[in-house]
Amino acid sequence: MKRVRIIRHSIVPDCGSYEVRFPDGRPSKYFYWDDVPGRRMRPEVVDSTAAEEQAKTLARAEQDKLERSQ
């Protein structure tokens, strides 16, 4: 069975993204995070804990859909 994957990207200390990668070829969904509030330039950028939770929630929902469709 194919799985939805979560990939953590972090090059610069204290910031990065979580990528939710879909096995069916759809474009990945990214959740950007920055643990230094003063560097957050966009409102959708949150801290690492919130971004990880958002990524996990989406990945679980999408994985459930895949399992139900098979």
Rosetta blueprint (number, residue, H / E / L):
1 M L
2 K L
3 R L
4 V L
5 R E
6 I E
7 I E
8 R E
9 H E
10 S L
11 I L
12 V L
13 P L
14 D L
15 C E
16 G E
17 S E
18 Y E
19 E E
20 V E
21 R E
22 F L
23 P L
24 D L
25 G L
26 R L
27 P L
28 S L
29 K E
30 Y E
31 F E
32 Y E
33 W E
34 D E
35 D L
36 V L
37 P H
38 G H
39 R H
40 R L
41 M L
42 R L
43 P L
44 E L
45 V L
46 V E
47 D L
48 S H
49 T H
50 A H
51 A H
52 E H
53 E H
54 Q H
55 A H
56 K H
57 T H
58 L H
59 A H
60 R H
61 A H
62 E H
63 Q H
64 D H
65 K H
66 L H
67 E H
68 R H
69 S H
70 Q L
